[in-house]
Amino acid sequence: MKTSLAIPVTKVQKSKLAETDFSNLVFGKTISDHMFVADYKNGEWTDLRIVPYGPLQLNPSNAALHYGQSIFEGLKAYKNEAGEALIFRADANWKRMNESAVRMCMPEIPEEVFMEGLSQLIDLDRDWIPTAKGSSLYIRPYMFATDDYIGVKPSDTYKFIIFTCPVGNYYSKPVSVKVETKYTRATEGGTGSAKTAGNYAASLYPALQAQKAGYDQLLWTDGKTHQFIEESGTMNVMFKINGKIITAPVHSDTILKGITRDSVLKLAKDWGEEVEERFLSVSELKSAFENGTIEEAFGTGTAATIAHIRLIHIEGKDYELPEKPSDAFSHRVLAELDGIKYGTKEDPHGWVMKF
Ligand SMILES: *Cc1c(COP(=O)(O)O)cnc(C)c1O
């Protein structure tokens, strides 16, 4: 980092580390000792600070609670053998957060505020980065409106917070998914490409129906025709059919621009794999099962990195994916990404920040 912002730190009186059971981490339940906070008022980010993680004071008329001006990010820190902290592609999260901010009429965050807040927080709480295989420190930066005003308009004030959670493996088992053809996650012109709270609120009911029917997750289709696969709950999805890796393009505003997606595609291209960024139709997916050309299906996202899909429900029928050989693309790309993230493999794209 070029410059170093002086961020005042108030430390916890007693760390929760000693009482934390690192062998039984439930994703998102265990929160580390400190958080980074910044306030936006009079057109600038002020009062940067690191303080003990704890409750916020909000008024009942807080604008975010009523109209949802709220955006978030998700990234991870890892620890290498030498005990250094490694953060994967934080600059990409910073850029994407600002894209979400623009769409939701929220202020952008200067790179220095995001990066210094992040790295100084991780430095302070570095003992919270777990070291067991497959585990990491999940980092949650987010921003929300803080005006006490219930008129529908962009807020004038905001809070930007980063807190962290030690996590184990997210999806250890391959997942089953249901192709959703009734409900919609995102439409052209909507907010699907922004990581904004309302998108996830709207997905809860359809996801619950799928879970009641016995599936882990949904595979969303386009909102207009429901004929094309878009993505999953908090993951982009990829298929390997007839030797080609196929995933939905991100130029439309219905697909979240996943950083894992981008990383997987860059590695695939490095390795000379054939990649097609295009919409895959539900009927093409069905035929790929019927004629045996489907090789792999998997989700990509920060939480799981790669979530192997074992079964896809399409229009009333369950289709099982074939057994994957140990050198299948999704296995190789997961091993490569893990290697880069944990610092055991070379990082040719300069994705890792180490300190
Ligand atoms: C966060 C998210 C992803 C994955 O993005 P990553 O940067 O890879 O974590 C994919 N789809 C949706 C809807 C998401 O919210």
The ligand as an SDF file (V2000), in Angstrom:
LIG
                    3D

 15 15  0  0  0  0  0  0  0  0999 V2000
  -21.5470  -12.8470   -4.3060 C   0  0  0  0  0  0  0  0  0  0  0  0
  -22.3240  -13.5400   -5.3630 C   0  0  0  0  0  0  0  0  0  0  0  0
  -21.7230  -14.3850   -6.3230 C   0  0  0  0  0  0  0  0  0  0  0  0
  -20.2800  -14.8060   -6.2560 C   0  0  0  0  0  0  0  0  0  0  0  0
  -19.3630  -13.7780   -6.2740 O   0  0  0  0  0  0  0  0  0  0  0  0
  -17.8710  -14.0060   -5.7430 P   0  0  0  0  0  0  0  0  0  0  0  0
  -17.2150  -12.7010   -5.9590 O   0  0  0  0  0  0  0  0  0  0  0  0
  -17.2830  -15.0910   -6.5660 O   0  0  0  0  0  0  0  0  0  0  0  0
  -17.9860  -14.3860   -4.3190 O   0  0  0  0  0  0  0  0  0  0  0  0
  -22.5090  -14.8980   -7.3340 C   0  0  0  0  0  0  0  0  0  0  0  0
  -23.8270  -14.6310   -7.4060 N   0  0  0  0  0  0  0  0  0  0  0  0
  -24.4390  -13.8450   -6.4880 C   0  0  0  0  0  0  0  0  0  0  0  0
  -25.8840  -13.5810   -6.6360 C   0  0  0  0  0  0  0  0  0  0  0  0
  -23.7070  -13.2940   -5.4380 C   0  0  0  0  0  0  0  0  0  0  0  0
  -24.3260  -12.5480   -4.5380 O   0  0  0  0  0  0  0  0  0  0  0  0
  1  2  1  0
  2  3  1  0
  2 14  2  0
  3  4  1  0
  3 10  2  0
  4  5  1  0
  5  6  1  0
  6  7  2  0
  6  8  1  0
  6  9  1  0
 10 11  1  0
 11 12  2  0
 12 13  1  0
 12 14  1  0
 14 15  1  0
M  END
$$$$
